[in-house]
Amino acid sequence: NIIFRESVSDLTELYNNARVFIAPHQYGSGIQYKVSQSFSLGIPTVMSTITASAFGITEDNQIGCVGEDAIAMRDCILDLNTKEKLWNQVRENQISFIRRTHNRSGAAKVFRRAIESNLKKIKDARLGGDLHKMEHGLVTTKITEATEPCPEGEKYYGIKYPDVKEAVEKGIFESNFFHFYNHGRFEGRRYLCFEYQSYIDSPTEPCPEGEEAYGERYAGVKEAVLDGRFESMFSHYTLFGKKEGKEYFCLDKEVSISEPCPEGERSYAKRYPDVKEAVAVGHFKSMLAHYKLFGKDEGKEYSCVDIEPSINDGPTEPCPEGEVAYGETYPGVKEAVAAGIFENMFAHY
């Protein structure tokens, strides 16, 4: 009396003609959808213990009939098929159970609890400044949040989030940073401050800061580069990362400055003493004047961000800008590093 049916497009007729629904699962995980369906349609259901446990049903609560072995399953089938009172009782219990556990508001509460729980983890980790500790891979990017506005942050945030830019222009928010600090950081938005006045968000060649940040943000790519599967972080970015929505930023050395600034004049004079002498004897009006006429084309850098403290204090670990500047200033050391005599510029320093 067993009929094997092929694929059935509409199960309504089968359910309507069935007196008992049998779910003899021997293995599985999660909730079996067909059992939920049989419950909701009021068909008394016989199920294995593994199926019942997924719903939190025990043998004694008469929500369906649970059989822990073949004999118990057989008895459940016979009892439900022959005992009308039991059949009606199990049917009512199943309908009551499904209404209580599978209703829309109940499901929404479960989703809400799960989302709020994970959002709290994200917020706590982000406020702590270290997102590597996030569970389940929800967030893997380490973000150091800005604590005050900066020109490049305002520009970047406005480009990245035009809705916020529009709200700032309308006076709804005081600035892009104001939105970021009070709302954006909790929504996963990023506000970046660099050491230079601008940035390149679609670079055409690798840069030290891009390599370092990309490796830190995408640990899997870093491993692939170390294993030799990619030549560099930038190589991965151009081949795959850009399409995947990953970000690779390079600081823009071609800053746009209209007036000299104390920080720029001081650092430029310190790094290029020959220019300092030329300014002193009146060959150039200022360090910025030299930079615009010649320095920019010569690869020199002029920044209005005060970097003197980090230079004077003496760094305790390597940094991209230090490696570049040290190599430019001391080409002999640069050759020694390239030859493997020193691990890096900082090691020689």
C-alpha positions as CSV (number, residue, x, y, z in Angstrom):
1,N,0.0,0.0,0.0
2,I,2.9,2.4,-0.6
3,I,2.8,4.6,-3.6
4,F,5.9,6.5,-4.8
5,R,4.9,9.8,-6.4
6,E,7.0,11.7,-8.8
7,S,7.4,15.5,-8.4
8,V,4.1,17.1,-7.4
9,S,3.5,20.7,-8.3
10,D,0.6,21.2,-5.8
11,L,0.5,19.2,-2.5
12,T,-2.9,20.5,-1.5
13,E,-4.8,17.3,-2.7
14,L,-2.3,15.0,-1.0
15,Y,-2.6,16.9,2.3
16,N,-6.4,17.0,2.1
17,N,-6.6,13.2,1.6
18,A,-4.1,12.3,4.3
19,R,-5.1,11.2,7.8
20,V,-1.6,11.1,9.2
21,F,1.7,12.7,8.1
22,I,4.9,10.7,8.7
23,A,8.3,12.3,9.1
24,P,10.8,9.5,9.9
25,H,14.0,11.6,9.7
26,Q,17.1,9.7,10.8
27,Y,19.5,12.7,10.5
28,G,19.1,16.4,9.6
29,S,19.5,19.9,11.1
30,G,17.2,22.9,11.5
31,I,13.4,22.9,11.2
32,Q,11.9,20.6,8.6
33,Y,9.6,22.8,6.6
34,K,7.2,20.0,5.5
35,V,6.5,19.2,9.2
36,S,5.7,22.9,9.9
37,Q,3.3,22.7,6.9
38,S,1.6,19.6,8.1
39,F,1.1,21.1,11.5
40,S,-0.4,24.3,10.0
41,L,-2.8,22.2,7.9
42,G,-4.0,20.2,10.9
43,I,-2.7,16.8,9.9
44,P,-1.5,14.8,12.9
45,T,2.2,14.1,12.5
46,V,4.3,11.2,13.4
47,M,8.0,12.1,13.7
48,S,11.3,10.8,14.8
49,T,13.0,12.2,17.9
50,I,15.5,14.2,15.8
51,T,12.7,15.9,14.0
52,A,10.8,16.7,17.3
53,S,14.0,18.0,18.9
54,A,14.3,20.6,16.1
55,F,11.0,22.0,17.2
56,G,11.6,21.6,20.9
57,I,8.9,19.0,21.1
58,T,9.1,16.1,23.6
59,E,7.3,12.8,23.6
60,D,4.8,13.7,26.4
61,N,3.3,17.0,25.3
62,Q,1.1,15.5,22.5
63,I,2.3,17.9,19.8
64,G,2.4,15.3,17.1
65,C,3.5,11.8,18.1
66,V,7.2,11.1,18.6
67,G,8.7,7.7,18.0
68,E,12.2,7.0,19.2
69,D,12.5,3.7,17.3
70,A,10.8,1.7,14.6
71,I,8.3,0.1,17.1
72,A,7.3,3.4,18.6
73,M,6.9,4.9,15.2
74,R,4.6,2.0,14.2
75,D,2.5,2.5,17.4
76,C,2.2,6.2,16.8
77,I,0.9,5.6,13.2
78,L,-1.6,3.0,14.4
79,D,-2.9,5.0,17.4
80,L,-3.4,8.2,15.4
81,N,-5.1,6.3,12.6
82,T,-7.5,4.4,14.8
83,K,-8.1,6.6,17.9
84,E,-10.4,9.5,17.0
85,K,-10.0,11.3,20.3
86,L,-6.2,11.2,20.2
87,W,-6.3,12.3,16.5
88,N,-8.4,15.4,17.4
89,Q,-6.3,16.2,20.4
90,V,-3.0,16.0,18.5
91,R,-4.4,18.0,15.7
92,E,-5.5,20.9,17.9
93,N,-2.2,20.8,19.8
94,Q,-0.3,21.1,16.5
95,I,-2.3,24.0,15.2
96,S,-2.0,25.8,18.6
97,F,1.8,25.2,18.6
98,I,2.3,26.5,15.0
99,R,0.2,29.6,15.7
100,R,2.3,30.3,18.8
101,T,5.7,29.7,17.3
102,H,5.5,30.5,13.6
103,N,3.5,33.7,13.6
104,R,4.8,36.9,11.9
105,S,5.3,39.0,15.0
106,G,7.1,36.1,16.8
107,A,9.5,35.7,13.8
108,A,10.1,39.4,13.7
109,K,11.0,39.4,17.4
110,V,13.6,36.7,16.8
111,F,15.1,38.5,13.9
112,R,15.1,41.8,15.9
113,R,16.9,40.2,18.8
114,A,19.5,38.6,16.6
115,I,20.2,41.8,14.7
116,E,20.3,44.0,17.9
117,S,22.6,41.5,19.5
118,N,25.1,41.6,16.6
119,L,24.8,45.3,16.1
120,K,25.8,45.8,19.8
121,K,28.9,43.6,19.2
122,I,29.7,45.7,16.1
123,K,29.2,49.0,18.0
124,D,31.3,47.9,21.0
125,A,34.1,46.7,18.8
126,R,34.0,49.8,16.7
127,L,34.1,52.0,19.7
128,G,37.0,50.0,21.1
129,G,38.9,50.6,17.8
130,D,39.6,46.9,17.1
131,L,37.2,45.0,14.8
132,H,39.5,41.9,14.5
133,K,37.7,40.4,17.5
134,M,34.3,40.3,15.8
135,E,32.7,36.9,15.7
136,H,31.3,35.1,12.7
137,G,33.1,37.3,10.2
138,L,30.5,40.1,10.5
139,V,33.2,42.7,10.5
140,T,36.9,42.1,9.8
141,T,38.1,45.6,9.1
142,K,40.2,47.5,11.7
143,I,39.0,51.1,11.6
144,T,40.7,53.9,13.5
145,E,38.0,56.5,13.8
146,A,38.6,60.2,13.4
147,T,38.1,62.2,16.6
148,E,37.9,65.6,14.9
149,P,37.1,67.0,11.4
150,C,39.7,67.1,8.7
151,P,39.5,68.5,5.1
152,E,40.1,65.2,3.4
153,G,37.5,63.5,5.7
154,E,34.9,66.1,4.8
155,K,35.7,65.6,1.1
156,Y,35.7,61.8,1.2
157,Y,32.6,61.5,3.3
158,G,30.7,63.8,1.0
159,I,31.7,61.9,-2.1
160,K,31.0,58.5,-0.5
161,Y,27.7,59.4,1.1
162,P,25.9,62.0,-1.1
163,D,22.8,61.8,1.0
164,V,24.8,63.2,4.0
165,K,26.4,65.8,1.8
166,E,23.0,67.0,0.7
167,A,21.8,67.1,4.4
168,V,24.9,69.2,5.3
169,E,24.3,71.6,2.5
170,K,20.7,72.0,3.7
171,G,21.9,72.7,7.2
172,I,20.5,69.6,8.8
173,F,24.0,68.6,10.0
174,E,26.7,70.9,11.0
175,S,29.3,69.0,9.0
176,N,30.1,65.5,7.5
177,F,32.1,64.8,10.7
178,F,29.1,65.7,12.8
179,H,27.0,63.1,11.0
180,F,29.7,60.5,11.2
181,Y,30.4,60.9,14.9
182,N,26.7,61.0,15.9
183,H,25.3,58.5,13.4
184,G,27.6,57.3,10.7
185,R,30.0,55.3,12.7
186,F,27.2,53.2,14.2
187,E,25.9,52.6,10.6
188,G,29.3,51.3,9.4
189,R,30.3,54.4,7.5
190,R,33.9,55.5,7.4
191,Y,35.4,59.0,7.8
192,L,39.1,59.0,7.0
193,C,41.8,61.5,7.9
194,F,45.1,61.3,6.1
195,E,48.4,63.1,6.6
196,Y,48.0,64.9,3.3
197,Q,45.2,67.2,2.1
198,S,43.7,64.8,-0.4
199,Y,43.7,61.2,-1.5
200,I,43.5,59.1,-4.6
201,D,40.6,56.6,-4.4
202,S,41.4,54.9,-7.7
203,P,45.2,54.7,-7.9
204,T,47.0,53.5,-11.0
205,E,50.0,52.2,-9.2
206,P,50.9,50.7,-5.7
207,C,51.8,52.9,-2.8
208,P,53.2,52.0,0.7
209,E,50.2,53.2,2.6
210,G,47.8,51.4,0.3
211,E,49.8,48.1,0.6
212,E,49.8,48.4,4.4
213,A,46.2,49.3,4.8
214,Y,44.9,46.7,2.3
215,G,46.9,44.0,4.0
216,E,45.5,45.0,7.4
217,R,41.9,45.1,6.2
218,Y,41.9,42.0,4.1
219,A,44.0,39.4,5.9
220,G,43.2,36.7,3.4
221,V,44.7,38.8,0.6
222,K,47.8,39.5,2.7
223,E,48.4,35.7,3.1
224,A,48.0,35.2,-0.6
225,V,50.6,37.9,-1.3
226,L,53.0,36.3,1.2
227,D,52.5,32.9,-0.4
228,G,53.4,34.5,-3.8
229,R,49.9,34.1,-5.3
230,F,49.8,37.8,-6.0
231,E,52.7,40.2,-6.6
232,S,51.3,42.8,-4.3
233,M,48.1,44.0,-2.6
234,F,47.6,46.4,-5.5
235,S,47.8,43.5,-7.9
236,H,44.9,41.8,-6.1
237,Y,43.0,45.0,-6.0
238,T,43.2,45.6,-9.8
239,L,42.4,42.0,-10.7
240,F,39.7,41.2,-8.2
241,G,39.3,43.7,-5.2
242,K,37.9,46.6,-7.1
243,K,35.1,44.5,-8.6
244,E,34.4,43.0,-5.1
245,G,34.0,46.5,-3.6
246,K,37.3,46.5,-1.7
247,E,39.1,49.9,-1.3
248,Y,42.7,50.7,-2.0
249,F,43.7,54.3,-1.1
250,C,46.9,56.2,-1.9
251,L,47.7,59.6,-0.3
252,D,47.8,62.3,-2.9
253,K,51.2,64.0,-2.7
254,E,50.1,66.7,-5.2
255,V,48.4,68.8,-2.6
256,S,46.5,71.9,-3.6
257,I,47.7,74.8,-1.3
258,S,47.2,78.4,-2.3
259,E,49.1,80.1,0.6
260,P,52.3,79.1,2.5
261,C,51.6,77.5,6.0
262,P,54.0,77.3,8.9
263,E,54.1,73.5,9.0
264,G,54.8,73.3,5.3
265,E,57.5,75.9,5.4
266,R,59.2,74.4,8.4
267,S,59.2,70.8,7.2
268,Y,60.2,71.7,3.6
269,A,63.1,73.8,4.9
270,K,64.3,70.9,7.1
271,R,64.0,68.3,4.4
272,Y,65.6,70.5,1.6
273,P,68.2,72.7,3.2
274,D,69.4,73.9,-0.3
275,V,66.0,75.4,-0.9
276,K,66.1,77.0,2.5
277,E,69.3,78.8,1.5
278,A,67.8,79.9,-1.8
279,V,64.7,81.3,0.0
280,A,67.0,83.1,2.5
281,V,69.0,84.9,-0.2
282,G,65.7,85.9,-2.0
283,H,65.8,83.5,-4.9
284,F,62.3,82.3,-3.9
285,K,59.6,84.1,-2.0
286,S,58.8,81.0,0.1
287,M,59.3,77.3,0.3
288,L,55.8,76.9,-1.3
289,A,56.9,79.1,-4.2
290,H,59.9,76.7,-4.9
291,Y,57.6,73.7,-4.5
292,K,55.2,75.0,-7.1
293,L,57.9,76.0,-9.6
294,F,60.3,73.1,-9.2
295,G,59.7,70.9,-6.2
296,K,56.5,69.2,-7.3
297,D,58.1,68.1,-10.6
298,E,61.2,66.9,-8.7
299,G,59.1,64.7,-6.4
300,K,59.5,66.8,-3.3
301,E,56.6,67.1,-0.8
302,Y,55.0,70.1,0.8
303,S,52.3,69.4,3.4
304,C,50.3,71.7,5.7
305,V,49.9,69.0,8.2
306,D,52.3,69.3,11.1
307,I,54.4,66.2,11.1
308,E,57.2,67.7,13.3
309,P,56.2,65.9,16.6
310,S,56.5,62.5,15.0
311,I,59.8,63.4,13.5
312,N,61.3,64.9,16.7
313,D,60.1,62.2,19.1
314,G,62.0,59.4,17.3
315,P,59.8,56.6,16.1
316,T,59.9,53.2,17.7
317,E,58.8,51.2,14.7
318,P,58.9,51.5,10.9
319,C,56.4,53.7,9.0
320,P,55.8,54.1,5.2
321,E,56.7,57.8,5.1
322,G,59.9,57.1,7.1
323,E,61.0,54.4,4.8
324,V,60.5,56.6,1.7
325,A,62.1,59.7,3.1
326,Y,65.1,57.7,4.6
327,G,65.7,56.0,1.3
328,E,65.6,59.3,-0.6
329,T,67.9,61.0,1.8
330,Y,70.4,58.2,2.1
331,P,70.6,56.3,-1.2
332,G,73.5,54.2,0.1
333,V,71.3,52.8,2.8
334,K,68.5,52.2,0.2
335,E,71.0,50.1,-1.8
336,A,72.0,48.1,1.3
337,V,68.3,47.4,2.0
338,A,67.7,46.3,-1.6
339,A,70.7,44.0,-1.3
340,G,69.3,42.5,1.9
341,I,72.0,43.8,4.2
342,F,69.4,45.5,6.3
343,E,65.8,44.4,6.7
344,N,64.5,47.9,6.1
345,M,65.4,51.6,6.5
346,F,64.3,51.6,10.1
347,A,66.6,48.8,11.0
348,H,69.6,50.8,9.7
349,Y,68.3,53.9,11.5
